[in-house]
Amino acid sequence: MDKWLTDFAYRIEIQWWMFAVAGAVAVAVAFLTVSFQSVKAALANPVKSLRSE
């Protein structure tokens, strides 16, 4: 596999920090999504939710 990849004209080296940044961004997006949904649920009026069911 390594020999096959060395024949390509355009190559880049992926550094370890690129994976760390991608993981941090994914965790941040997940945290923001969960936080937004939690605050939205906490501020919702439970009476309206029960009436619609």
N, CA, C and O atoms as a Tripos MOL2 file, in Angstrom:
@<TRIPOS>MOLECULE
protein
  212   211    53     0     0
PROTEIN
NO_CHARGES

@<TRIPOS>ATOM
      1 N           0.8210   -1.1860    0.0000 N.3       1 MET1
      2 CA          0.0000    0.0000    0.0000 C.3       1 MET1
      3 C           0.8680    1.2530    0.0000 C.2       1 MET1
      4 O           0.5630    2.2250   -0.6910 O.2       1 MET1
      5 N           1.9360    1.2280    0.7670 N.am      2 ASP2
      6 CA          2.8140    2.3880    0.8440 C.3       2 ASP2
      7 C           3.4560    2.6830   -0.5060 C.2       2 ASP2
      8 O           3.5710    3.8450   -0.8940 O.2       2 ASP2
      9 N           3.8760    1.6400   -1.2270 N.am      3 LYS3
     10 CA          4.4660    1.8420   -2.5560 C.3       3 LYS3
     11 C           3.4500    2.4340   -3.5190 C.2       3 LYS3
     12 O           3.7940    3.2970   -4.3270 O.2       3 LYS3
     13 N           2.2200    1.9870   -3.4440 N.am      4 TRP4
     14 CA          1.1820    2.4960   -4.3320 C.3       4 TRP4
     15 C           0.9270    3.9760   -4.0560 C.2       4 TRP4
     16 O           0.7390    4.7590   -4.9870 O.2       4 TRP4
     17 N           0.9200    4.3530   -2.8030 N.am      5 LEU5
     18 CA          0.6640    5.7420   -2.4530 C.3       5 LEU5
     19 C           1.8180    6.6700   -2.8110 C.2       5 LEU5
     20 O           1.5910    7.8550   -3.0540 O.2       5 LEU5
     21 N           3.0440    6.1680   -2.8510 N.am      6 THR6
     22 CA          4.1860    7.0240   -3.1800 C.3       6 THR6
     23 C           4.2040    7.4120   -4.6440 C.2       6 THR6
     24 O           4.9210    8.3430   -5.0130 O.2       6 THR6
     25 N           3.4440    6.7350   -5.4950 N.am      7 ASP7
     26 CA          3.4220    7.0570   -6.9230 C.3       7 ASP7
     27 C           2.5400    8.2540   -7.2520 C.2       7 ASP7
     28 O           2.5860    8.7480   -8.3790 O.2       7 ASP7
     29 N           1.7470    8.7320   -6.3130 N.am      8 PHE8
     30 CA          0.8850    9.8670   -6.5930 C.3       8 PHE8
     31 C           1.7000   11.1560   -6.6770 C.2       8 PHE8
     32 O           2.6530   11.3550   -5.9250 O.2       8 PHE8
     33 N           1.3060   12.0220   -7.6020 N.am      9 ALA9
     34 CA          2.0370   13.2770   -7.7940 C.3       9 ALA9
     35 C           1.7640   14.2590   -6.6610 C.2       9 ALA9
     36 O           2.6590   14.9960   -6.2460 O.2       9 ALA9
     37 N           0.5460   14.2710   -6.1670 N.am     10 TYR10
     38 CA          0.1720   15.2230   -5.1140 C.3      10 TYR10
     39 C          -0.0230   14.4640   -3.8060 C.2      10 TYR10
     40 O          -0.8890   13.5960   -3.6950 O.2      10 TYR10
     41 N           0.7880   14.8060   -2.8320 N.am     11 ARG11
     42 CA          0.7060   14.1480   -1.5320 C.3      11 ARG11
     43 C           0.7260   15.1980   -0.4350 C.2      11 ARG11
     44 O           1.3370   16.2580   -0.5760 O.2      11 ARG11
     45 N           0.0590   14.8900    0.6390 N.am     12 ILE12
     46 CA          0.1290   15.7240    1.8360 C.3      12 ILE12
     47 C           0.3680   14.8010    3.0290 C.2      12 ILE12
     48 O           0.0220   13.6190    3.0130 O.2      12 ILE12
     49 N           0.9510   15.3660    4.0280 N.am     13 GLU13
     50 CA          1.1400   14.6070    5.2610 C.3      13 GLU13
     51 C           0.1310   15.1240    6.2770 C.2      13 GLU13
     52 O           0.0380   16.3270    6.5200 O.2      13 GLU13
     53 N          -0.6080   14.2190    6.8540 N.am     14 ILE14
     54 CA         -1.5940   14.5950    7.8470 C.3      14 ILE14
     55 C          -0.9270   14.5450    9.2160 C.2      14 ILE14
     56 O          -0.4240   13.5060    9.6440 O.2      14 ILE14
     57 N          -0.9340   15.6730    9.8800 N.am     15 GLN15
     58 CA         -0.3120   15.7790   11.1930 C.3      15 GLN15
     59 C          -1.2870   15.3240   12.2740 C.2      15 GLN15
     60 O          -2.4930   15.2590   12.0400 O.2      15 GLN15
     61 N          -0.7670   15.0130   13.4450 N.am     16 TRP16
     62 CA         -1.6060   14.5320   14.5420 C.3      16 TRP16
     63 C          -2.5630   15.5940   15.0320 C.2      16 TRP16
     64 O          -3.6630   15.2770   15.4820 O.2      16 TRP16
     65 N          -2.1570   16.8680   14.9500 N.am     17 TRP17
     66 CA         -3.0000   17.9270   15.4810 C.3      17 TRP17
     67 C          -4.2500   18.1360   14.6250 C.2      17 TRP17
     68 O          -5.2430   18.6740   15.1140 O.2      17 TRP17
     69 N          -4.2180   17.7270   13.3790 N.am     18 MET18
     70 CA         -5.4170   17.8390   12.5390 C.3      18 MET18
     71 C          -6.5330   16.9390   13.0610 C.2      18 MET18
     72 O          -7.7030   17.3190   13.0420 O.2      18 MET18
     73 N          -6.1710   15.7590   13.5210 N.am     19 PHE19
     74 CA         -7.1480   14.8590   14.1250 C.3      19 PHE19
     75 C          -7.6610   15.4260   15.4490 C.2      19 PHE19
     76 O          -8.8440   15.3100   15.7660 O.2      19 PHE19
     77 N          -6.7630   16.0370   16.2110 N.am     20 ALA20
     78 CA         -7.1570   16.6300   17.4920 C.3      20 ALA20
     79 C          -8.1200   17.7970   17.2760 C.2      20 ALA20
     80 O          -9.0950   17.9370   18.0140 O.2      20 ALA20
     81 N          -7.8560   18.6300   16.2770 N.am     21 VAL21
     82 CA         -8.7430   19.7580   15.9870 C.3      21 VAL21
     83 C         -10.0980   19.2530   15.5110 C.2      21 VAL21
     84 O         -11.1320   19.7720   15.9330 O.2      21 VAL21
     85 N         -10.1080   18.2520   14.6400 N.am     22 ALA22
     86 CA        -11.3720   17.6900   14.1440 C.3      22 ALA22
     87 C         -12.1850   17.0890   15.2950 C.2      22 ALA22
     88 O         -13.4020   17.2640   15.3540 O.2      22 ALA22
     89 N         -11.5210   16.3910   16.1970 N.am     23 GLY23
     90 CA        -12.2090   15.8200   17.3580 C.3      23 GLY23
     91 C         -12.7460   16.8930   18.2740 C.2      23 GLY23
     92 O         -13.8600   16.7740   18.7830 O.2      23 GLY23
     93 N         -11.9630   17.9500   18.4930 N.am     24 ALA24
     94 CA        -12.4090   19.0450   19.3640 C.3      24 ALA24
     95 C         -13.6030   19.7650   18.7550 C.2      24 ALA24
     96 O         -14.5290   20.1400   19.4740 O.2      24 ALA24
     97 N         -13.5960   19.9610   17.4530 N.am     25 VAL25
     98 CA        -14.7280   20.6120   16.7880 C.3      25 VAL25
     99 C         -15.9780   19.7360   16.9050 C.2      25 VAL25
    100 O         -17.0690   20.2420   17.1660 O.2      25 VAL25
    101 N         -15.8190   18.4370   16.7130 N.am     26 ALA26
    102 CA        -16.9700   17.5250   16.8270 C.3      26 ALA26
    103 C         -17.5380   17.5340   18.2380 C.2      26 ALA26
    104 O         -18.7570   17.5440   18.4100 O.2      26 ALA26
    105 N         -16.6840   17.5310   19.2440 N.am     27 VAL27
    106 CA        -17.1400   17.5700   20.6300 C.3      27 VAL27
    107 C         -17.8180   18.9050   20.9350 C.2      27 VAL27
    108 O         -18.8270   18.9400   21.6390 O.2      27 VAL27
    109 N         -17.2750   19.9960   20.4150 N.am     28 ALA28
    110 CA        -17.8650   21.3160   20.6450 C.3      28 ALA28
    111 C         -19.2540   21.4160   20.0110 C.2      28 ALA28
    112 O         -20.1790   21.9490   20.6230 O.2      28 ALA28
    113 N         -19.3990   20.9080   18.7940 N.am     29 VAL29
    114 CA        -20.7020   20.9410   18.1240 C.3      29 VAL29
    115 C         -21.7090   20.0930   18.8990 C.2      29 VAL29
    116 O         -22.8540   20.5050   19.0830 O.2      29 VAL29
    117 N         -21.2920   18.9240   19.3510 N.am     30 ALA30
    118 CA        -22.1910   18.0620   20.1280 C.3      30 ALA30
    119 C         -22.5750   18.7420   21.4410 C.2      30 ALA30
    120 O         -23.7420   18.7050   21.8310 O.2      30 ALA30
    121 N         -21.6260   19.3530   22.1180 N.am     31 PHE31
    122 CA        -21.9010   20.0340   23.3850 C.3      31 PHE31
    123 C         -22.8640   21.2010   23.1910 C.2      31 PHE31
    124 O         -23.7920   21.3810   23.9780 O.2      31 PHE31
    125 N         -22.6430   21.9920   22.1420 N.am     32 LEU32
    126 CA        -23.5240   23.1200   21.8790 C.3      32 LEU32
    127 C         -24.9330   22.6520   21.5280 C.2      32 LEU32
    128 O         -25.9110   23.2710   21.9480 O.2      32 LEU32
    129 N         -25.0450   21.5850   20.7750 N.am     33 THR33
    130 CA        -26.3550   21.0610   20.4010 C.3      33 THR33
    131 C         -27.1160   20.5610   21.6240 C.2      33 THR33
    132 O         -28.2910   20.8800   21.8090 O.2      33 THR33
    133 N         -26.4450   19.7840   22.4440 N.am     34 VAL34
    134 CA        -27.0920   19.2530   23.6540 C.3      34 VAL34
    135 C         -27.4430   20.3870   24.6080 C.2      34 VAL34
    136 O         -28.5120   20.3740   25.2190 O.2      34 VAL34
    137 N         -26.5630   21.3600   24.7410 N.am     35 SER35
    138 CA        -26.8400   22.4950   25.6240 C.3      35 SER35
    139 C         -28.0490   23.2840   25.1440 C.2      35 SER35
    140 O         -28.9180   23.6480   25.9370 O.2      35 SER35
    141 N         -28.1010   23.5450   23.8460 N.am     36 PHE36
    142 CA        -29.2330   24.3000   23.2920 C.3      36 PHE36
    143 C         -30.5450   23.5560   23.5190 C.2      36 PHE36
    144 O         -31.5370   24.1590   23.9280 O.2      36 PHE36
    145 N         -30.5550   22.2730   23.2590 N.am     37 GLN37
    146 CA        -31.7770   21.4870   23.4440 C.3      37 GLN37
    147 C         -32.1640   21.4030   24.9180 C.2      37 GLN37
    148 O         -33.3510   21.4170   25.2420 O.2      37 GLN37
    149 N         -31.1970   21.3160   25.8030 N.am     38 SER38
    150 CA        -31.4910   21.2670   27.2420 C.3      38 SER38
    151 C         -32.0980   22.5640   27.7340 C.2      38 SER38
    152 O         -33.0710   22.5510   28.4880 O.2      38 SER38
    153 N         -31.5300   23.6860   27.3130 N.am     39 VAL39
    154 CA        -32.0690   24.9840   27.7200 C.3      39 VAL39
    155 C         -33.4590   25.1750   27.1340 C.2      39 VAL39
    156 O         -34.3540   25.6810   27.8110 O.2      39 VAL39
    157 N         -33.6450   24.7790   25.8920 N.am     40 LYS40
    158 CA        -34.9640   24.8980   25.2530 C.3      40 LYS40
    159 C         -36.0120   24.0690   25.9980 C.2      40 LYS40
    160 O         -37.1390   24.5250   26.1930 O.2      40 LYS40
    161 N         -35.6460   22.8610   26.4130 N.am     41 ALA41
    162 CA        -36.5790   22.0050   27.1520 C.3      41 ALA41
    163 C         -36.8370   22.5520   28.5480 C.2      41 ALA41
    164 O         -37.9550   22.4480   29.0540 O.2      41 ALA41
    165 N         -35.8290   23.1290   29.1740 N.am     42 ALA42
    166 CA        -35.9990   23.6580   30.5210 C.3      42 ALA42
    167 C         -36.8930   24.8960   30.5350 C.2      42 ALA42
    168 O         -37.6180   25.1240   31.5030 O.2      42 ALA42
    169 N         -36.8490   25.6900   29.4790 N.am     43 LEU43
    170 CA        -37.6410   26.9130   29.4280 C.3      43 LEU43
    171 C         -39.0470   26.6980   28.8720 C.2      43 LEU43
    172 O         -39.8820   27.6000   28.9350 O.2      43 LEU43
    173 N         -39.3110   25.5210   28.3350 N.am     44 ALA44
    174 CA        -40.6260   25.2530   27.7500 C.3      44 ALA44
    175 C         -41.6730   25.1270   28.8450 C.2      44 ALA44
    176 O         -41.3800   24.7180   29.9690 O.2      44 ALA44
    177 N         -42.8740   25.4820   28.4980 N.am     45 ASN45
    178 CA        -43.9880   25.4020   29.4390 C.3      45 ASN45
    179 C         -44.5200   23.9610   29.4330 C.2      45 ASN45
    180 O         -44.9920   23.5030   28.3930 O.2      45 ASN45
    181 N         -44.4630   23.2380   30.5450 N.am     46 PRO46
    182 CA        -44.9140   21.8440   30.5480 C.3      46 PRO46
    183 C         -46.4210   21.6950   30.3350 C.2      46 PRO46
    184 O         -46.8830   20.6520   29.8730 O.2      46 PRO46
    185 N         -47.1760   22.7210   30.6660 N.am     47 VAL47
    186 CA        -48.6300   22.6400   30.4730 C.3      47 VAL47
    187 C         -48.9610   22.5400   28.9840 C.2      47 VAL47
    188 O         -49.8310   21.7620   28.5920 O.2      47 VAL47
    189 N         -48.2750   23.3190   28.1600 N.am     48 LYS48
    190 CA        -48.5160   23.2560   26.7230 C.3      48 LYS48
    191 C         -48.1360   21.8940   26.1560 C.2      48 LYS48
    192 O         -48.8170   21.3700   25.2750 O.2      48 LYS48
    193 N         -47.0580   21.3310   26.6600 N.am     49 SER49
    194 CA        -46.6340   20.0130   26.1880 C.3      49 SER49
    195 C         -47.6610   18.9450   26.5540 C.2      49 SER49
    196 O         -47.9590   18.0700   25.7420 O.2      49 SER49
    197 N         -48.2010   19.0100   27.7660 N.am     50 LEU50
    198 CA        -49.1760   18.0210   28.2000 C.3      50 LEU50
    199 C         -50.5130   18.1770   27.4850 C.2      50 LEU50
    200 O         -51.1980   17.1850   27.2340 O.2      50 LEU50
    201 N         -50.8900   19.4000   27.1570 N.am     51 ARG51
    202 CA        -52.1510   19.6270   26.4560 C.3      51 ARG51
    203 C         -52.1100   19.0660   25.0430 C.2      51 ARG51
    204 O         -53.1120   18.5540   24.5460 O.2      51 ARG51
    205 N         -50.9710   19.1610   24.4040 N.am     52 SER52
    206 CA        -50.8880   18.7240   22.9980 C.3      52 SER52
    207 C         -50.8070   17.2040   22.8720 C.2      52 SER52
    208 O         -50.9760   16.6790   21.7710 O.2      52 SER52
    209 N         -50.5590   16.4960   23.9430 N.am     53 GLU53
    210 CA        -50.4330   15.0370   23.8350 C.3      53 GLU53
    211 C         -51.7550   14.3450   23.8750 C.2      53 GLU53
    212 O         -51.8110   13.1180   23.7950 O.2      53 GLU53
@<TRIPOS>BOND
     1     1     2 1
     2     2     3 1
     3     3     4 2
     4     3     5 am
     5     5     6 1
     6     6     7 1
     7     7     8 2
     8     7     9 am
     9     9    10 1
    10    10    11 1
    11    11    12 2
    12    11    13 am
    13    13    14 1
    14    14    15 1
    15    15    16 2
    16    15    17 am
    17    17    18 1
    18    18    19 1
    19    19    20 2
    20    19    21 am
    21    21    22 1
    22    22    23 1
    23    23    24 2
    24    23    25 am
    25    25    26 1
    26    26    27 1
    27    27    28 2
    28    27    29 am
    29    29    30 1
    30    30    31 1
    31    31    32 2
    32    31    33 am
    33    33    34 1
    34    34    35 1
    35    35    36 2
    36    35    37 am
    37    37    38 1
    38    38    39 1
    39    39    40 2
    40    39    41 am
    41    41    42 1
    42    42    43 1
    43    43    44 2
    44    43    45 am
    45    45    46 1
    46    46    47 1
    47    47    48 2
    48    47    49 am
    49    49    50 1
    50    50    51 1
    51    51    52 2
    52    51    53 am
    53    53    54 1
    54    54    55 1
    55    55    56 2
    56    55    57 am
    57    57    58 1
    58    58    59 1
    59    59    60 2
    60    59    61 am
    61    61    62 1
    62    62    63 1
    63    63    64 2
    64    63    65 am
    65    65    66 1
    66    66    67 1
    67    67    68 2
    68    67    69 am
    69    69    70 1
    70    70    71 1
    71    71    72 2
    72    71    73 am
    73    73    74 1
    74    74    75 1
    75    75    76 2
    76    75    77 am
    77    77    78 1
    78    78    79 1
    79    79    80 2
    80    79    81 am
    81    81    82 1
    82    82    83 1
    83    83    84 2
    84    83    85 am
    85    85    86 1
    86    86    87 1
    87    87    88 2
    88    87    89 am
    89    89    90 1
    90    90    91 1
    91    91    92 2
    92    91    93 am
    93    93    94 1
    94    94    95 1
    95    95    96 2
    96    95    97 am
    97    97    98 1
    98    98    99 1
    99    99   100 2
   100    99   101 am
   101   101   102 1
   102   102   103 1
   103   103   104 2
   104   103   105 am
   105   105   106 1
   106   106   107 1
   107   107   108 2
   108   107   109 am
   109   109   110 1
   110   110   111 1
   111   111   112 2
   112   111   113 am
   113   113   114 1
   114   114   115 1
   115   115   116 2
   116   115   117 am
   117   117   118 1
   118   118   119 1
   119   119   120 2
   120   119   121 am
   121   121   122 1
   122   122   123 1
   123   123   124 2
   124   123   125 am
   125   125   126 1
   126   126   127 1
   127   127   128 2
   128   127   129 am
   129   129   130 1
   130   130   131 1
   131   131   132 2
   132   131   133 am
   133   133   134 1
   134   134   135 1
   135   135   136 2
   136   135   137 am
   137   137   138 1
   138   138   139 1
   139   139   140 2
   140   139   141 am
   141   141   142 1
   142   142   143 1
   143   143   144 2
   144   143   145 am
   145   145   146 1
   146   146   147 1
   147   147   148 2
   148   147   149 am
   149   149   150 1
   150   150   151 1
   151   151   152 2
   152   151   153 am
   153   153   154 1
   154   154   155 1
   155   155   156 2
   156   155   157 am
   157   157   158 1
   158   158   159 1
   159   159   160 2
   160   159   161 am
   161   161   162 1
   162   162   163 1
   163   163   164 2
   164   163   165 am
   165   165   166 1
   166   166   167 1
   167   167   168 2
   168   167   169 am
   169   169   170 1
   170   170   171 1
   171   171   172 2
   172   171   173 am
   173   173   174 1
   174   174   175 1
   175   175   176 2
   176   175   177 am
   177   177   178 1
   178   178   179 1
   179   179   180 2
   180   179   181 am
   181   181   182 1
   182   182   183 1
   183   183   184 2
   184   183   185 am
   185   185   186 1
   186   186   187 1
   187   187   188 2
   188   187   189 am
   189   189   190 1
   190   190   191 1
   191   191   192 2
   192   191   193 am
   193   193   194 1
   194   194   195 1
   195   195   196 2
   196   195   197 am
   197   197   198 1
   198   198   199 1
   199   199   200 2
   200   199   201 am
   201   201   202 1
   202   202   203 1
   203   203   204 2
   204   203   205 am
   205   205   206 1
   206   206   207 1
   207   207   208 2
   208   207   209 am
   209   209   210 1
   210   210   211 1
   211   211   212 2
@<TRIPOS>SUBSTRUCTURE
     1 MET1         2 RESIDUE 1 A MET
     2 ASP2         6 RESIDUE 1 A ASP
     3 LYS3        10 RESIDUE 1 A LYS
     4 TRP4        14 RESIDUE 1 A TRP
     5 LEU5        18 RESIDUE 1 A LEU
     6 THR6        22 RESIDUE 1 A THR
     7 ASP7        26 RESIDUE 1 A ASP
     8 PHE8        30 RESIDUE 1 A PHE
     9 ALA9        34 RESIDUE 1 A ALA
    10 TYR10       38 RESIDUE 1 A TYR
    11 ARG11       42 RESIDUE 1 A ARG
    12 ILE12       46 RESIDUE 1 A ILE
    13 GLU13       50 RESIDUE 1 A GLU
    14 ILE14       54 RESIDUE 1 A ILE
    15 GLN15       58 RESIDUE 1 A GLN
    16 TRP16       62 RESIDUE 1 A TRP
    17 TRP17       66 RESIDUE 1 A TRP
    18 MET18       70 RESIDUE 1 A MET
    19 PHE19       74 RESIDUE 1 A PHE
    20 ALA20       78 RESIDUE 1 A ALA
    21 VAL21       82 RESIDUE 1 A VAL
    22 ALA22       86 RESIDUE 1 A ALA
    23 GLY23       90 RESIDUE 1 A GLY
    24 ALA24       94 RESIDUE 1 A ALA
    25 VAL25       98 RESIDUE 1 A VAL
    26 ALA26      102 RESIDUE 1 A ALA
    27 VAL27      106 RESIDUE 1 A VAL
    28 ALA28      110 RESIDUE 1 A ALA
    29 VAL29      114 RESIDUE 1 A VAL
    30 ALA30      118 RESIDUE 1 A ALA
    31 PHE31      122 RESIDUE 1 A PHE
    32 LEU32      126 RESIDUE 1 A LEU
    33 THR33      130 RESIDUE 1 A THR
    34 VAL34      134 RESIDUE 1 A VAL
    35 SER35      138 RESIDUE 1 A SER
    36 PHE36      142 RESIDUE 1 A PHE
    37 GLN37      146 RESIDUE 1 A GLN
    38 SER38      150 RESIDUE 1 A SER
    39 VAL39      154 RESIDUE 1 A VAL
    40 LYS40      158 RESIDUE 1 A LYS
    41 ALA41      162 RESIDUE 1 A ALA
    42 ALA42      166 RESIDUE 1 A ALA
    43 LEU43      170 RESIDUE 1 A LEU
    44 ALA44      174 RESIDUE 1 A ALA
    45 ASN45      178 RESIDUE 1 A ASN
    46 PRO46      182 RESIDUE 1 A PRO
    47 VAL47      186 RESIDUE 1 A VAL
    48 LYS48      190 RESIDUE 1 A LYS
    49 SER49      194 RESIDUE 1 A SER
    50 LEU50      198 RESIDUE 1 A LEU
    51 ARG51      202 RESIDUE 1 A ARG
    52 SER52      206 RESIDUE 1 A SER
    53 GLU53      210 RESIDUE 1 A GLU
